[in-house]
Amino acid sequence: MKIKIEKKEFDLKKPFVITGYTETTSSTVWLTLESGGYIGRGESLGIYYKDEDMDSMAAQLEAITSSITDDLTFEQVQEMLPYGGARNALDCALWDLRAKQQSKSIWELLNITPKELSTVATIGIDTPENMAQEALDFQMYKNLKIKVSGEEPIARLEAIRAARPDASIIIDVNQGWNFKELKEYTPVCQKLGIAMIEQPLPRGDDAELEGYKSSVALGSDESCLDSSEYASSAARYDIINIKLDKCGGLTDGLKIVELAKADGKGLMVGNMTGTSLSMAPSYVIGQYCGFVDIDGPLFLKQDIENGLEYREGGIASIPTKELWG
């Protein structure tokens, strides 16, 4: 097995602001596996709030290269690395490689008939006026995801709703509220037709949500990193956001899908603003999700070759085998 680890940065069109974090570049690690003339690729950005970056992920991968053999299994991948970006890159590269080796698409490997997905367009934190204008600029997207914090969230949401009365809107607080603020803002969110409030409370400080009945569906993101944290999140949230950078790849992402299906929980697929190489395996998870957030390439000045196409209604094209899987 030939292994190549690369650090690649992609400039964003403009700074992307969320609660407590501003991003100006999409900093990725690419892992390429080559065996018998077949090539598989995976991309990862890691978990920024766990202090993962290109260097730490590359170091994790370099430390296990001697264990990456031609007969590597997905089960072994789960044992070799913890959840997070490094495992995501390896796991997704292996899925791509196995598909190529078997001359099958990822859909054939998983026995899925793929459907096209309609993604949200995400609006970062800015002034209410600028956020409303961006909502208008995203007119072709019927679904919007709005980043808010504890600073005047309602003013921002009211401005966006006035600009886009037609849009289906979810909001992402990125751990920026406390329980009192959640209870205060929820009735207004309901009035504004917000479909979901994602990660309102800090990770590790959301036990108060057990037994709490919200009039707007609550989504877990930072509170559910991988399948081992599913049970605690399922007791507190209505919807689980699966991000492959968090859970460590498609293998564990599919495990969360099965757990949620058994529980009747709603699902969302999310991203960390990667290229289409990150979106492609996430597209598999999106087949099971009521909320789809695979708009990472929209933030980039330039996506990679053979990337996803985004069309009217926010429809993202099904990944081609030239891209991944």
N, C-alpha and C positions, 0 to 999 in steps of 0.2 A: 504494500500500500504506500503510495506516494502522498505526502501531506504537505500542504502549503498554508501558512498562516500569514495573513496580510492585514495591515491597519489602513483603513481608507476613510477619508473625511469628505463629506459632501456639504457644501455651503447651503444655508437656508436663504430663502428670498428676503426674509426679514427676521429680526429676533422674535422668538416664540416665548411668551410669558405665561407661566402658570403660578399657582401659589408657591412661593419660596424658591422659584427656580426659573432661570432664563436660559434659553438654548439659542446658539447662533450657528452651530454646525452639527451635522449628524455624524457622530464619530463611531465608526463601525469596525468590527473585526470580521474578516472573511476567512472561512476555512474551506479549502478545496481538497477533496479526497480523489485519488486516481488509482484505479485498479483494473488491470486487463484492458486498458484502453478506454475505459468508461470513467466519466468525471461527475462528481456530485459536489454541490456548493451549498454553503449555509452562511447567513449573515446574522450578526448580533450587535446590539447596542448596549446590552446589559441593564442593570437596575441602578439608576443614578442615585436613588435615595439609600442604596446599600453601598455607595461609594465604588461601584464597578465602573471601570473605564477601559479604553483600548489596551492599555498596558497590563492591567490586572487580568483581563480576559485572555490576552495573548500568552501571558505567563502561565496561566492555568492549563491552557492547551499545550504549550510547549513541554510542560512537565509530564504529560501523559502520552506523548507521541509514540514512545516505544511500545505502548500497550494497544495502539490502534493497528489492528491486523486485518488481513483480507476477510477473515471470518467473523469480524466484530458484529455483535448482536445489539439490538436496541436495549435489551435488558442490561447488558454490560455497560452501555453508555450511562444508564441511570445510576449504576454503582460506581462508575469511575469519577463522576463529577457531581457536586451539589446542584440544587436548582440555581438558575441564573444564566447569564449571557454565554459563558463558555460552553456549557452543556447544550444550550440552544443551537449554537453554531455547529457543533459536532452532530447532534441528533438530526438536524434538518439536512445537513450535508449527506448523512448516511441514508436518509429517506430518498433523497435525490439520486444518490448512487445506486441504490437497490432498484429503483424504478428503471433507471437506464440499463442496468445489467440484465433485468428481466424483460426488457423491451415492452414495458407496461407503463401506463400513466399512473400517477398517484391515485387517481380515481378508481382505476382497475385494481390496484393493490388493496385499496380499502373498501372496494365494492360500493362505491358512491356514484350516483348519477348527479353530476354537478349542476347547480343553477347559478345564474349570474346574481351578484350581490349588489345591493344599493348601499353605499357607504355614507356616513356622515361627512360633512366638512367641518373642521374644527376651527373655532375662533378663540385666539388667545386673549389674555387680559389686556385691555386698553381703556381709553375713555369710552363712556357710553356712546358718544357720537361716532367714534371710529369703529367701534364694534358693530353698531347698527349699519354703518356703511359697508363693512366687510360682509355682513349678512346679505346685503343687497348685491354685493359683488359675487356672492355664491348663489345667485338666483337659480342656477341650473341644478343645485343640490336641494332636494326636498327635505333632507334630514340634516340638522345642525347639532353640533356639540359645542356648548359654550363653557369656557373656563371662567370660573369665578373664585373669589377669595372672600375674606371677611370684610373687605372694604367695598361698601355700596353695591352689593350684589344685585339688589332689587332694581336699582336705577339702571344698571346695565341690561338686566333681563327685560325690563319694560321697554327700553329703547329698541332692543332687538325684536321683541314681539310686535312692536308698532311698525317696524320696518318689514317684517316678514310674518304677517298673520297666517300665511299659508303653510309655514314650515312645521315639521315635527321636531321638537326641541328636547334635548337632554342636557343636563348641566353636570360639570365635573368640578368638585370643590377641592380635590387633591389634599384632603385632610385639613382644610382651612377653617372649619367651623367647630364650635363646641355644641354640646347637646341642647343648651338653651337656645342658641342661634338656629339650630336645625328646626326646633319646634316653632320658633318665631317666623322663620322664612317659609316653612312648608305650605301654610295656607295660601300665601301669595303665589308660590310656585304652582299650586293647584289651580288657582284662578287664572294664571297665565298659560295654562295648558302644558306645563312641563311634564314630560313622560317619565323621567327618571332623574333622581339625584344621586350622582356617583361619588362615593367615598367622602361623605360630609365630615366625618370625625377622624381624628388621628388613628393610625394603626396602633393597636395595643391599648387604645383608650376608647373602645366602642362597645364595651360590655353592657352599657346602658341600653343598647338597641335590642337586647334580648327581651322579648315580650312587648316591645314597643310597636304599635300599629300606626304606620305612616300613611297618610292619605295620598302620598306620591311614592311610587316604588323606589326603594333604596338599592343602590348597587355597590358591590364590594370590589375594590381594585387593590390598593396597597394592602388591605387586610387579608387578601387571599393570594399568596405568592405561588403556591403549588398545591398539588392534590393533598398533601399532608395537612394543609390548613383549610381544606374545604369544609369539614364538619363544623368548625367554629364559626366560619363565615356564613354557612347556610342557616345557622341558628339566629343570625342577626340581620341578614340581608335577603332581599327578594331575587336579586340578579347577581350573578358572578361574572366578573370581567376576566376573561382568559387572555393573557399576553404571553407569547412564547418566550420572550426575553425574561419574564419572571419565572415561569414554571420550568424552564429548561428544555423547551422543544416541543415538537408535535406529539411525541409519545406521551408525555405527561399531560399535555393539553387534551388529548383524546380521553385520557383517564378521567379528567375533571368533567368532560362532556358526559361520560357514562354515569358518574356519580350524580350529576345534576339531573339527568334524564330520569334516573331512578327516584329522585326526590321531587320531581316536578318543578324544579327551580328554573328560572329564566337565565339566559346566557347572553353574554356580549363578548365579542372579540375586539381586542384593542391593539395598539402599536406604540412604539417608541420613536416615531418619526424616521424610520429607516427607508431604504430604497424598495423597489418592487421585489427584490430578492427576499426581503423580510416579509412583505405582504403575501407572497405566494403560498407559503405553508400556513399562514394565518387564514388564507382563503378557505382552506380545508375546514378549519374550526368554524369559520363563518357559516358553513352550511347548516349548522345546528343552532344558530344564534338569532334572537329577535332583534338585537342591536348590533350593528356592524360598523366598526371604526378601523378602516384600512386606508386612510387618506395620507399616510406618511409622505409619499412622493409629491403630494401637492405643496408641501413646504419647501421642497428642494429647488434650487436654481436649475438643476438638471438631473433627471432620473437616469438609470442605467439602460443599456440596450435591451430590447425585447421586453420592456416594462409593461405594466398594466396600462390599459387605456381607460380614461374616465369620461363618461358620456352623460348626456342629458338625463336628469333624475338622479345623478350620482351613481349611475351604474358603472361598476368596475368590471372590466373584462376578465374572463376566466384565464388564469395563467397558461401560457403555452409551454410546451416541453423544452423549448429553447431557453426559457427563463429558469424553470425549476419543475421537477416532478413529472 
